[in-house]
Amino acid sequence: MILEGFRQLGAALARHEPQTHDSWNDRTRRAMLAALFIELCPHRKLHDQACAQLGIAAELALPGVAQALKPLRAHCAGARGNPWWLGQVYEQLAGVELAASAPGSLPHTAHRAARKARGCFYTPPSLARHLAACGLAAIAAPGKARPRVLDPAMGAGAFLLAAVHELEGRIDPGRSSSKLRRELVEACLCGVELDPLACCVAQLSLQLFVGEPPIEQLALGSADALWGARSEDIMADPVQGWRQLFPGSGTDFDLVLCNPPYLGERGRKALFRPLRAQYPEVSGPRMDYWYFFVGLALRLTRSGGAIGMLTPSYWLRAAGARQLRARIRACGDLESLLDFGRYPVFPEARGQHSSVWLLRLSKQQGATTRCVTLGPRAKKKSLPEVLEAVRAAPASIGQLRWRACDDLLAGPGGASAAGERRLGELVELRQGIVPNPDRLSARAASQLNMAPGVGVFLLHEAEVVTLGLRPEADAQLVPAFRNSDIRSFAIDRPAGFWLLYLRTEDVLEQLPAVRRHLERFRPLLEKRREVQRGRIAWYSLHWPRQRAHFERPRLVTSNWGNGPRPFALESGGCFERRDVTSLHLRAGCDWSLDALLGFLNSTTLRGRVDALELGYQRQAELAAWPLPSLSGDDPAIKAVAAVAGALRIRAQAGPLDPASALWAELEECVAAAYRR
């Protein structure tokens, strides 16, 4: 209905005074927002103010415009009383433009990647209220009934609306007062947004929430928050720029709430370079744009205040965020973190790895972070239901995992708890081979006029026989296994599953049968990135790794899975592909593979880690798994190794029973080792 109304309104405006394409689109957006405000707001005195703010009064009086807006009125009726709705409509319009397909024809909507390019996905109202409530609870203190709240990337004002809503309930529970709301908006709120139209929408949304008369002192502005100034008047010092942007308001905020833009550094070097110099304390290699907003928030928040952020969740593990984590740890305590995993917080965004976290700018001895991670079945719940579950008692939640972490900001390879070491200190983690391709996809098969599913580098027994290859004589034909073949302690090695292990240094002329086979796929293989760059021969595996890695004993685990991944011992000679991670003992490590195998398959260890959700298991997460700081000669470690070895031998004959006495003995030995 919204997009259809947008199209109809654009068609009506296009009949009057032809303008440039960009001007026409902007004028249509402003006219639609003005019309929606008029429908949503019962106070007639505010209608003229909104039209003047949007600069659109004359357009609404044009013939045909009122008729185009008529279908929206019924839709608006269900949104009355929801001040967030105007911002939600603008979010939809921001990713759409109008284009005339032919002279005199009605325009049509065309979705673009504009929102993705700007990294703008607005905060859902329920999540804004959740984070605002957590932040205000963190700074609750006598004399701070009306704290100063800032959103430096406010979009359409979701966090500011949520802050007023929460403050109103705390000051005068059970009552709604237009006077109180106006006082809170004028005394407590401050916001900045780069998009001037979004800033205008935020002002109108707050006015909808407050009601009549108009708000007089509203500290909202359109500017570049990272520089503390409007883009044409960049300041050398952001804090000084903020003081000029909002004279008399100061910069020591009690609470900063923010959903910053999600932009990667790739392709944006010119944008990042000056900001790196301005915010060196949070900058690192392969960083994201939102790190700078954390640096800004740390400068603008008073000691004892709090910062609430909605960001991607990978910053706790990313190497490029090491400086950011160190800065946050130095400034305060991370009080809570809600990791959504793959839950679709932003349904229209491509990736779903969001988190909300709250930082209190004060250091306390022995502070811990209250962490919540959503499991895969949480996708069946709506976002308000998920947030309600998070607020409930931990014991009543089956879809969530809770833990208290002493130093969540340590990151991969960081400091371990007393008496523990990290798995990465004992082993080297490596990814398997990347053939590229394994077998022909449907798309590639159509290009080559062949049947889909034909083996390229990965062959079944029948294909090996047809090609005339001989496993016992051809060193390039090696046995392989799949990630799905890995069981706890052992591998189900599939019979007749072979990999063509070819590298650039192999002489293809000496392998006539292999050459005849691969020549059929040569047009496809020559298009690969590494071949185009001259790094590998056209017949080579994309990433062959080192052959010696696959010819010695090691532990292997699947990168993908729903729930805990099993670990198995591969005795050597069977090759794994990219969906498998292998663990090789480091030089000087005195632990045995059986000892590690016992710990990694134990529920005791899995209860200490938080990497069991549906999806991809990153090596950085795996390297951070905690193990006892005991030598391999310690009796407790030897006991685990002995039981794990017995389980491994039994697993070779068939799947193990986790309820067996031997597995229970393993859990007792592992628990005893952690208690040492």
C-alpha positions as CSV (number, residue, x, y, z in Angstrom):
1,M,0.0,0.0,0.0
2,I,2.8,2.5,0.9
3,L,4.7,1.9,-2.3
4,E,1.6,2.0,-4.4
5,G,0.6,5.3,-2.8
6,F,4.1,6.6,-3.5
7,R,3.7,5.7,-7.2
8,Q,0.3,7.3,-7.5
9,L,1.5,10.5,-5.8
10,G,4.5,10.7,-8.0
11,A,2.3,10.3,-11.1
12,A,0.1,13.2,-9.8
13,L,3.1,15.4,-9.2
14,A,4.7,14.6,-12.5
15,R,1.8,16.2,-14.3
16,H,2.8,19.6,-12.9
17,E,5.9,21.7,-13.5
18,P,8.4,19.1,-14.8
19,Q,11.6,19.0,-12.8
20,T,14.8,17.0,-12.7
21,H,14.7,13.3,-11.7
22,D,16.2,13.8,-8.3
23,S,14.0,16.8,-7.5
24,W,10.9,14.9,-8.5
25,N,11.7,12.0,-6.3
26,D,12.6,14.2,-3.3
27,R,9.4,16.3,-3.8
28,T,7.3,13.1,-3.9
29,R,8.8,11.8,-0.7
30,R,8.3,15.0,1.1
31,A,4.7,15.3,-0.1
32,M,3.9,11.8,1.0
33,L,5.4,12.3,4.5
34,A,3.5,15.6,4.9
35,A,0.3,13.9,3.9
36,L,0.9,11.0,6.3
37,F,1.7,13.4,9.2
38,I,-1.6,15.2,8.5
39,E,-3.5,11.9,8.6
40,L,-1.8,10.8,11.8
41,C,-1.8,14.0,13.8
42,P,-5.2,15.2,15.2
43,H,-3.9,18.7,16.0
44,R,-4.7,20.9,13.0
45,K,-2.4,23.7,14.2
46,L,0.6,21.3,13.6
47,H,-0.4,20.5,10.0
48,D,0.9,23.9,8.6
49,Q,4.1,23.6,10.6
50,A,4.8,20.1,9.2
51,C,4.2,21.3,5.6
52,A,6.4,24.3,6.2
53,Q,9.1,22.1,7.6
54,L,9.0,19.8,4.6
55,G,8.6,22.7,2.2
56,I,5.7,21.0,0.5
57,A,2.5,23.0,1.2
58,A,1.9,24.1,-2.4
59,E,2.3,20.5,-3.7
60,L,-0.5,19.2,-1.5
61,A,-2.9,21.7,-3.1
62,L,-2.2,20.6,-6.7
63,P,-5.1,19.0,-8.6
64,G,-5.0,15.2,-8.5
65,V,-2.7,15.0,-5.4
66,A,-5.6,14.6,-2.9
67,Q,-7.1,11.9,-5.0
68,A,-3.8,10.0,-5.2
69,L,-3.5,10.1,-1.4
70,K,-7.0,8.9,-0.7
71,P,-6.2,5.1,-0.6
72,L,-3.6,5.8,2.2
73,R,-6.1,7.2,4.7
74,A,-7.5,3.8,5.7
75,H,-3.9,2.5,6.1
76,C,-3.1,5.5,8.3
77,A,-6.0,4.8,10.6
78,G,-4.4,1.7,12.0
79,A,-1.2,3.5,12.7
80,R,-2.6,6.4,14.7
81,G,-1.0,6.5,18.2
82,N,2.2,4.9,16.8
83,P,4.8,7.7,16.6
84,W,7.4,5.3,15.2
85,W,5.3,4.6,12.1
86,L,6.3,7.8,10.2
87,G,9.9,6.7,10.4
88,Q,9.1,3.2,9.3
89,V,7.4,4.6,6.2
90,Y,10.4,6.8,5.4
91,E,12.7,3.8,5.7
92,Q,10.7,2.1,3.0
93,L,10.8,5.2,0.8
94,A,14.5,5.7,1.2
95,G,15.3,2.5,-0.8
96,V,12.9,3.3,-3.7
97,E,12.9,5.8,-6.5
98,L,10.4,6.7,-9.2
99,A,11.2,6.5,-12.9
100,A,9.1,7.4,-15.9
101,S,9.3,4.4,-18.3
102,A,8.0,6.4,-21.3
103,P,6.7,9.9,-22.0
104,G,3.3,10.4,-20.5
105,S,3.3,7.0,-18.8
106,L,2.7,6.4,-15.1
107,P,6.0,6.1,-13.1
108,H,6.9,2.9,-11.5
109,T,9.0,2.0,-8.4
110,A,12.5,0.6,-8.8
111,H,14.3,-0.8,-5.8
112,R,17.9,0.2,-5.5
113,A,20.9,-0.6,-3.4
114,A,20.8,2.9,-1.9
115,R,20.1,1.8,1.7
116,K,22.9,-0.8,1.5
117,A,25.4,1.7,0.1
118,R,24.6,4.0,3.0
119,G,24.5,1.2,5.6
120,C,21.1,2.5,6.8
121,F,18.7,0.0,8.4
122,Y,16.5,1.7,11.0
123,T,16.0,0.3,14.5
124,P,12.8,-1.7,15.1
125,P,10.7,0.1,17.8
126,S,10.6,-2.9,20.1
127,L,14.4,-3.1,20.0
128,A,14.8,0.6,20.5
129,R,12.6,0.5,23.6
130,H,14.5,-2.6,25.0
131,L,17.9,-0.9,24.7
132,A,16.6,2.5,26.0
133,A,15.2,0.7,29.1
134,C,18.5,-1.1,29.7
135,G,20.5,2.1,29.3
136,L,18.3,4.2,31.6
137,A,18.3,1.4,34.2
138,A,22.1,1.4,34.1
139,I,22.4,5.1,34.9
140,A,19.5,5.3,37.3
141,A,20.6,7.4,40.3
142,P,19.2,10.1,42.6
143,G,19.1,13.5,40.9
144,K,19.2,11.9,37.4
145,A,15.5,11.6,36.8
146,R,16.0,13.6,33.6
147,P,19.3,12.4,32.1
148,R,20.7,13.8,28.8
149,V,20.3,11.3,26.0
150,L,22.1,11.4,22.7
151,D,21.7,9.5,19.4
152,P,24.5,10.5,17.0
153,A,23.0,8.6,14.1
154,M,19.3,9.0,14.9
155,G,17.8,8.2,11.5
156,A,14.0,8.8,12.0
157,G,14.4,9.1,15.8
158,A,13.5,5.6,17.1
159,F,15.9,5.7,20.1
160,L,14.9,9.2,21.1
161,L,11.2,8.3,21.0
162,A,12.0,5.2,23.0
163,A,14.0,7.2,25.6
164,V,11.0,9.7,26.1
165,H,8.6,6.7,26.4
166,E,10.7,5.0,29.0
167,L,11.5,8.2,31.0
168,E,7.8,9.1,31.0
169,G,7.0,5.7,32.6
170,R,9.7,6.1,35.2
171,I,8.8,9.6,36.3
172,D,5.0,9.3,36.2
173,P,4.0,5.6,35.9
174,G,0.6,4.9,34.5
175,R,-0.1,8.4,33.2
176,S,0.5,10.1,29.8
177,S,1.1,13.9,29.9
178,S,1.7,16.0,26.9
179,K,3.4,18.6,29.2
180,L,5.7,16.0,30.7
181,R,6.7,14.6,27.3
182,R,7.5,18.1,26.0
183,E,9.6,18.9,29.0
184,L,11.5,15.6,28.5
185,V,12.0,16.2,24.8
186,E,13.3,19.7,25.4
187,A,15.5,18.9,28.4
188,C,16.8,15.4,27.7
189,L,17.2,14.7,24.0
190,C,19.9,15.5,21.5
191,G,20.3,13.9,18.1
192,V,22.2,14.2,14.9
193,E,21.5,12.7,11.4
194,L,23.4,13.1,8.2
195,D,20.3,12.8,6.0
196,P,18.3,16.1,6.4
197,L,15.0,14.5,5.4
198,A,15.4,11.8,8.0
199,C,16.2,14.5,10.6
200,C,13.0,16.2,9.6
201,V,11.1,12.9,10.0
202,A,12.6,12.5,13.5
203,Q,11.4,16.0,14.5
204,L,7.9,15.3,13.2
205,S,7.8,11.9,14.9
206,L,8.6,13.5,18.3
207,Q,6.0,16.2,17.6
208,L,3.4,13.4,17.0
209,F,4.3,11.8,20.3
210,V,4.2,15.1,22.3
211,G,1.1,16.6,20.6
212,E,0.1,20.2,20.6
213,P,1.5,22.9,21.0
214,P,4.7,22.8,18.9
215,I,8.0,21.9,20.6
216,E,10.1,25.0,20.9
217,Q,13.5,23.8,22.0
218,L,14.5,20.7,20.0
219,A,18.2,19.8,20.0
220,L,18.2,17.9,16.7
221,G,20.3,18.7,13.7
222,S,21.5,17.5,10.3
223,A,25.2,17.2,10.4
224,D,28.2,14.8,10.2
225,A,28.3,13.5,13.8
226,L,31.8,12.1,13.5
227,W,33.1,15.6,12.8
228,G,30.7,17.4,15.1
229,A,29.6,19.8,12.4
230,R,27.7,20.2,9.2
231,S,29.5,18.8,6.2
232,E,30.4,22.2,4.8
233,D,32.0,23.3,8.2
234,I,34.2,20.4,9.3
235,M,36.0,20.9,12.6
236,A,39.4,19.7,13.5
237,D,38.2,18.6,16.9
238,P,34.8,16.8,17.0
239,V,34.0,17.7,20.6
240,Q,34.6,21.3,19.9
241,G,32.4,20.9,16.8
242,W,29.6,19.5,18.9
243,R,29.8,22.5,21.2
244,Q,29.3,24.8,18.3
245,L,26.6,22.6,16.8
246,F,24.5,22.8,20.0
247,P,25.6,25.9,21.9
248,G,24.9,25.7,25.6
249,S,24.0,22.0,25.6
250,G,27.5,20.8,26.6
251,T,28.9,17.4,25.6
252,D,28.8,15.3,28.7
253,F,25.9,13.0,28.0
254,D,24.5,10.6,30.5
255,L,23.4,8.0,27.9
256,V,24.3,7.5,24.2
257,L,22.0,5.2,22.2
258,C,23.0,4.4,18.6
259,N,22.5,2.2,15.6
260,P,25.4,3.4,13.5
261,P,25.7,2.9,9.7
262,Y,27.1,-0.6,8.7
263,L,29.8,0.1,6.2
264,G,33.0,-1.9,5.5
265,E,36.3,-0.4,4.6
266,R,36.6,-2.1,1.3
267,G,36.2,0.4,-1.5
268,R,35.9,3.3,0.9
269,K,39.6,4.2,1.7
270,A,39.0,7.9,1.0
271,L,36.2,8.0,3.5
272,F,38.1,6.1,6.2
273,R,41.5,7.7,5.9
274,P,40.8,11.1,7.7
275,L,38.6,9.4,10.3
276,R,41.4,7.0,11.2
277,A,43.5,10.0,12.0
278,Q,40.7,11.5,14.0
279,Y,39.9,8.3,16.0
280,P,43.1,6.4,16.2
281,E,42.1,4.8,19.5
282,V,39.5,2.6,17.8
283,S,41.0,2.1,14.4
284,G,42.5,-1.1,13.1
285,P,43.0,-3.1,9.9
286,R,39.9,-4.2,8.0
287,M,37.6,-2.2,10.3
288,D,34.0,-1.0,10.0
289,Y,32.7,2.5,9.8
290,W,30.7,2.1,13.0
291,Y,33.9,1.7,15.1
292,F,34.2,5.5,14.7
293,F,30.8,6.1,16.3
294,V,32.0,4.1,19.4
295,G,35.0,6.4,19.6
296,L,32.8,9.4,19.4
297,A,30.4,8.0,22.0
298,L,33.3,7.4,24.4
299,R,34.4,11.0,24.0
300,L,30.9,12.5,24.6
301,T,29.7,10.3,27.5
302,R,30.4,11.4,31.1
303,S,32.1,9.1,33.6
304,G,29.5,6.9,35.1
305,G,27.2,7.2,32.1
306,A,26.4,4.4,29.6
307,I,26.5,3.6,25.9
308,G,24.0,1.3,24.2
309,M,24.8,0.1,20.7
310,L,23.1,-2.0,18.0
311,T,26.0,-3.4,15.9
312,P,27.2,-6.6,14.1
313,S,28.2,-9.2,16.6
314,Y,31.6,-10.3,15.0
315,W,33.5,-7.4,16.6
316,L,34.1,-9.6,19.7
317,R,36.2,-11.9,17.5
318,A,37.5,-9.9,14.6
319,A,41.2,-9.2,14.5
320,G,40.5,-5.7,13.1
321,A,38.5,-4.8,16.3
322,R,41.4,-5.5,18.7
323,Q,42.0,-1.8,19.2
324,L,38.3,-1.1,19.6
325,R,38.0,-3.9,22.3
326,A,41.0,-2.5,24.1
327,R,39.6,1.0,24.2
328,I,36.2,-0.2,25.5
329,R,37.8,-2.3,28.2
330,A,40.0,0.7,29.3
331,C,36.9,3.0,29.5
332,G,34.4,0.9,31.3
333,D,32.7,-2.5,31.9
334,L,30.6,-4.2,29.3
335,E,27.4,-4.9,31.3
336,S,25.3,-6.9,28.9
337,L,25.3,-8.3,25.4
338,L,22.5,-9.9,23.4
339,D,23.8,-11.8,20.4
340,F,21.0,-12.4,17.9
341,G,23.1,-14.9,15.9
342,R,21.2,-15.4,12.6
343,Y,17.9,-14.0,13.9
344,P,16.6,-11.6,11.2
345,V,16.6,-8.3,13.1
346,F,16.6,-6.5,9.8
347,P,14.7,-8.7,7.4
348,E,15.7,-6.7,4.3
349,A,19.5,-6.9,5.1
350,R,21.5,-9.5,3.5
351,G,23.6,-10.6,6.5
352,Q,22.1,-11.3,9.9
353,H,24.7,-11.2,12.7
354,S,23.4,-8.4,14.9
355,S,23.9,-7.7,18.6
356,V,22.9,-5.1,21.2
357,W,25.3,-4.3,24.0
358,L,25.5,-1.9,26.9
359,L,28.7,-0.3,28.2
360,R,28.8,1.4,31.6
361,L,31.6,4.0,31.8
362,S,32.9,3.0,35.2
363,K,35.3,0.2,36.3
364,Q,34.4,-2.3,39.0
365,Q,36.5,-5.0,40.5
366,G,35.3,-8.5,39.3
367,A,32.7,-7.1,36.9
368,T,31.1,-9.7,34.6
369,T,29.2,-9.4,31.3
370,R,25.7,-10.9,31.2
371,C,25.5,-12.6,27.8
372,V,22.5,-13.9,26.0
373,T,22.8,-15.8,22.7
374,L,19.7,-16.8,20.6
375,G,19.5,-20.4,19.4
376,P,18.3,-21.4,16.0
377,R,14.7,-22.0,17.0
378,A,14.3,-18.4,18.2
379,K,13.5,-17.6,14.5
380,K,10.0,-18.8,15.0
381,K,9.3,-16.0,17.5
382,S,8.6,-12.3,16.7
383,L,11.2,-9.7,17.8
384,P,8.9,-8.4,20.6
385,E,8.5,-12.0,21.9
386,V,12.3,-12.6,21.8
387,L,12.9,-9.4,23.8
388,E,10.2,-10.3,26.3
389,A,11.9,-13.7,26.8
390,V,15.3,-12.0,27.3
391,R,13.7,-9.9,30.1
392,A,12.2,-13.0,31.7
393,A,14.0,-15.3,34.2
394,P,16.8,-17.3,32.7
395,A,15.5,-20.6,34.0
396,S,12.3,-20.2,32.0
397,I,14.0,-19.8,28.6
398,G,14.6,-22.8,26.4
399,Q,15.5,-20.9,23.2
400,L,18.3,-18.8,24.8
401,R,21.7,-19.6,26.2
402,W,22.9,-17.5,29.2
403,R,26.4,-17.1,30.6
404,A,28.5,-14.7,32.7
405,C,31.8,-13.8,31.1
406,D,34.7,-12.4,33.1
407,D,36.4,-10.8,30.1
408,L,34.3,-11.0,27.0
409,L,36.4,-8.2,25.4
410,A,39.6,-10.3,25.5
411,G,38.8,-11.6,22.1
412,P,40.4,-14.6,20.3
413,G,43.8,-15.3,21.8
414,G,43.1,-12.9,24.7
415,A,43.7,-13.6,28.4
416,S,42.3,-16.8,29.8
417,A,40.7,-17.3,33.1
418,A,42.9,-18.3,36.0
419,G,44.0,-22.0,35.6
420,E,43.0,-22.2,31.9
421,R,44.6,-21.9,28.5
422,R,43.1,-21.5,25.1
423,L,42.9,-24.3,22.5
424,G,44.8,-22.1,20.0
425,E,47.9,-22.3,22.3
426,L,48.0,-26.1,21.8
427,V,47.0,-26.5,18.2
428,E,47.2,-24.9,14.8
429,L,43.9,-24.7,13.0
430,R,43.7,-25.1,9.2
431,Q,40.9,-25.1,6.7
432,G,40.7,-28.0,4.2
433,I,41.2,-27.9,0.4
434,V,39.2,-25.6,-1.8
435,P,38.8,-27.4,-5.2
436,N,36.6,-24.8,-7.0
437,P,34.7,-26.6,-8.3
438,D,34.0,-30.0,-6.7
439,R,31.4,-31.0,-9.2
440,L,29.5,-29.1,-11.9
441,S,26.7,-26.9,-10.8
442,A,23.5,-26.5,-12.9
443,R,24.6,-23.1,-14.1
444,A,28.1,-24.3,-15.0
445,A,26.8,-27.4,-16.7
446,S,24.5,-25.3,-18.9
447,Q,27.5,-23.2,-20.0
448,L,29.5,-26.3,-21.0
449,N,26.5,-28.2,-22.4
450,M,27.0,-31.0,-19.9
451,A,24.9,-32.7,-17.3
452,P,24.9,-31.1,-13.8
453,G,26.6,-33.0,-11.0
454,V,29.5,-34.3,-13.1
455,G,32.7,-34.6,-11.0
456,V,35.5,-32.2,-11.7
457,F,38.0,-32.5,-8.9
458,L,35.8,-34.7,-6.7
459,L,35.0,-38.1,-8.2
460,H,33.0,-41.1,-7.3
461,E,34.1,-44.7,-7.9
462,A,32.2,-45.1,-11.1
463,E,33.7,-41.9,-12.5
464,V,37.2,-43.1,-11.6
465,V,36.6,-46.4,-13.5
466,T,35.2,-44.6,-16.5
467,L,38.2,-42.2,-16.7
468,G,40.6,-45.1,-16.5
469,L,42.3,-43.7,-13.3
470,R,44.1,-46.1,-10.9
471,P,44.0,-45.2,-7.2
472,E,46.8,-47.6,-6.4
473,A,49.1,-46.0,-9.1
474,D,48.1,-42.4,-9.5
475,A,49.5,-40.3,-6.7
476,Q,47.1,-37.4,-7.6
477,L,44.0,-39.5,-6.8
478,V,43.6,-39.4,-3.0
479,P,40.8,-40.6,-0.7
480,A,38.6,-37.9,0.7
481,F,35.7,-37.5,3.2
482,R,32.9,-35.0,3.7
483,N,32.1,-32.9,6.8
484,S,28.9,-35.0,7.2
485,D,31.1,-38.1,7.6
486,I,32.6,-36.9,10.9
487,R,31.1,-38.5,14.0
488,S,32.3,-38.1,17.6
489,F,35.8,-39.7,17.8
490,A,35.7,-41.4,14.4
491,I,35.0,-40.8,10.7
492,D,32.7,-42.8,8.4
493,R,35.1,-43.0,5.5
494,P,32.9,-43.3,2.3
495,A,34.1,-46.0,-0.1
496,G,35.0,-44.8,-3.5
497,F,35.2,-41.0,-2.7
498,W,38.2,-39.5,-4.4
499,L,39.9,-36.1,-4.8
500,L,42.1,-35.1,-7.7
501,Y,45.0,-33.5,-5.8
502,L,46.6,-31.3,-8.4
503,R,48.9,-28.4,-8.0
504,T,50.7,-26.0,-10.4
505,E,54.0,-27.9,-10.0
506,D,52.4,-31.1,-11.2
507,V,53.2,-31.9,-14.9
508,L,49.9,-32.6,-16.6
509,E,51.5,-34.1,-19.6
510,Q,52.6,-37.0,-17.5
511,L,48.9,-37.7,-16.5
512,P,47.1,-38.3,-19.8
513,A,43.9,-39.6,-18.3
514,V,43.7,-36.7,-15.9
515,R,44.4,-34.2,-18.6
516,R,41.7,-35.7,-20.9
517,H,39.2,-35.4,-18.0
518,L,40.0,-31.8,-17.0
519,E,40.3,-30.5,-20.6
520,R,36.5,-30.8,-20.8
521,F,36.2,-28.2,-18.0
522,R,39.0,-25.9,-19.1
523,P,36.9,-22.9,-20.1
524,L,35.3,-22.9,-16.7
525,L,38.6,-23.5,-14.8
526,E,40.4,-20.7,-16.6
527,K,37.8,-18.1,-15.4
528,R,38.8,-18.7,-11.7
529,R,40.2,-15.7,-9.9
530,E,43.6,-17.2,-9.0
531,V,44.1,-18.4,-12.5
532,Q,43.3,-15.0,-13.9
533,R,45.8,-13.5,-11.5
534,G,48.5,-15.9,-12.7
535,R,48.9,-17.5,-9.3
536,I,47.9,-21.1,-10.2
537,A,47.8,-23.2,-13.3
538,W,44.4,-23.7,-14.9
539,Y,44.3,-27.4,-13.8
540,S,45.3,-26.8,-10.2
541,L,43.0,-26.9,-7.2
542,H,42.0,-23.4,-6.2
543,W,43.6,-23.7,-2.7
544,P,45.5,-27.1,-2.5
545,R,47.1,-26.3,0.9
546,Q,50.2,-28.4,1.8
547,R,50.0,-32.1,1.1
548,A,51.9,-32.9,4.3
549,H,49.1,-31.6,6.4
550,F,46.8,-34.4,5.2
551,E,49.4,-37.2,5.6
552,R,49.8,-37.0,9.3
553,P,47.4,-37.6,12.3
554,R,45.2,-34.7,13.3
555,L,41.8,-33.9,14.7
556,V,39.0,-32.8,12.3
557,T,35.6,-31.1,12.8
558,S,32.9,-29.8,10.5
559,N,32.6,-26.1,10.1
560,W,28.8,-26.3,9.6
561,G,26.2,-27.8,11.8
562,N,23.1,-27.5,14.0
563,G,24.2,-27.8,17.5
564,P,27.6,-29.2,18.8
565,R,30.1,-30.2,16.2
566,P,31.7,-33.7,16.8
567,F,35.5,-34.0,16.7
568,A,37.2,-37.1,15.2
569,L,40.8,-38.4,14.8
570,E,42.0,-38.7,11.3
571,S,45.1,-41.0,11.3
572,G,46.5,-39.5,8.1
573,G,46.1,-40.1,4.3
574,C,42.5,-39.1,3.9
575,F,42.0,-35.5,2.6
576,E,39.3,-33.0,3.7
577,R,37.8,-30.0,1.9
578,R,36.9,-26.5,2.9
579,D,33.9,-27.5,5.1
580,V,36.3,-29.1,7.6
581,T,38.8,-27.6,10.0
582,S,41.8,-29.7,11.0
583,L,43.7,-29.3,14.3
584,H,47.4,-30.0,14.3
585,L,49.5,-30.2,17.5
586,R,51.9,-27.3,17.8
587,A,55.6,-27.9,18.1
588,G,56.4,-28.5,21.8
589,C,52.8,-29.3,22.7
590,D,52.9,-32.2,25.3
591,W,49.3,-33.1,25.0
592,S,48.2,-36.1,23.0
593,L,45.6,-36.0,20.3
594,D,43.4,-38.4,22.3
595,A,43.5,-36.0,25.3
596,L,42.3,-33.1,23.1
597,L,39.7,-35.4,21.5
598,G,38.3,-36.2,24.9
599,F,38.0,-32.6,26.0
600,L,36.5,-31.3,22.7
601,N,33.8,-34.0,22.6
602,S,32.8,-33.5,26.2
603,T,29.7,-31.6,27.3
604,T,31.7,-30.2,30.2
605,L,33.8,-28.2,27.8
606,R,30.8,-27.3,25.6
607,G,29.1,-25.8,28.6
608,R,32.0,-23.3,28.8
609,V,31.8,-22.1,25.3
610,D,29.2,-20.2,23.3
611,A,29.8,-21.3,19.7
612,L,27.2,-24.0,19.3
613,E,24.5,-22.1,17.3
614,L,23.4,-23.0,13.8
615,G,25.8,-21.8,11.2
616,Y,29.4,-21.5,10.5
617,Q,32.0,-22.2,13.1
618,R,34.9,-19.7,12.8
619,Q,38.4,-20.7,13.6
620,A,38.9,-17.7,15.8
621,E,36.0,-18.9,18.0
622,L,37.4,-22.4,18.1
623,A,40.9,-21.2,19.1
624,A,39.4,-19.4,22.1
625,W,37.9,-22.6,23.7
626,P,39.2,-22.9,27.3
627,L,41.3,-25.9,28.4
628,P,43.0,-26.6,31.8
629,S,46.6,-25.3,32.2
630,L,48.0,-28.7,32.9
631,S,50.9,-30.5,31.3
632,G,50.3,-33.6,29.2
633,D,52.0,-35.7,31.9
634,D,49.5,-34.7,34.5
635,P,47.5,-37.7,35.8
636,A,44.2,-35.8,35.1
637,I,45.1,-35.3,31.4
638,K,46.4,-38.8,31.0
639,A,43.1,-40.1,32.4
640,V,41.1,-38.2,29.8
641,A,43.4,-39.5,27.1
642,A,43.0,-43.1,28.2
643,V,39.2,-42.9,28.2
644,A,39.0,-41.0,24.9
645,G,41.3,-43.6,23.3
646,A,38.9,-46.3,24.3
647,L,35.9,-44.4,23.0
648,R,37.7,-43.8,19.7
649,I,38.4,-47.5,19.2
650,R,34.7,-48.3,19.9
651,A,33.6,-45.5,17.6
652,Q,35.4,-47.1,14.7
653,A,32.9,-50.0,14.9
654,G,29.8,-47.8,15.0
655,P,28.1,-44.7,16.6
656,L,28.6,-44.3,20.3
657,D,25.9,-44.0,22.9
658,P,26.4,-40.7,24.8
659,A,24.6,-42.3,27.8
660,S,27.1,-45.2,28.0
661,A,29.2,-45.7,31.2
662,L,32.4,-45.0,29.3
663,W,31.2,-41.6,28.1
664,A,30.1,-40.8,31.6
665,E,33.6,-41.7,32.8
666,L,35.0,-39.3,30.2
667,E,32.8,-36.5,31.6
668,E,34.0,-37.2,35.1
669,C,37.6,-37.1,34.1
670,V,37.2,-33.9,32.1
671,A,35.4,-32.2,35.0
672,A,38.2,-33.4,37.4
673,A,40.8,-31.8,35.2
674,Y,39.1,-28.5,35.2
675,R,38.9,-28.6,39.0
676,R,42.7,-29.1,39.3
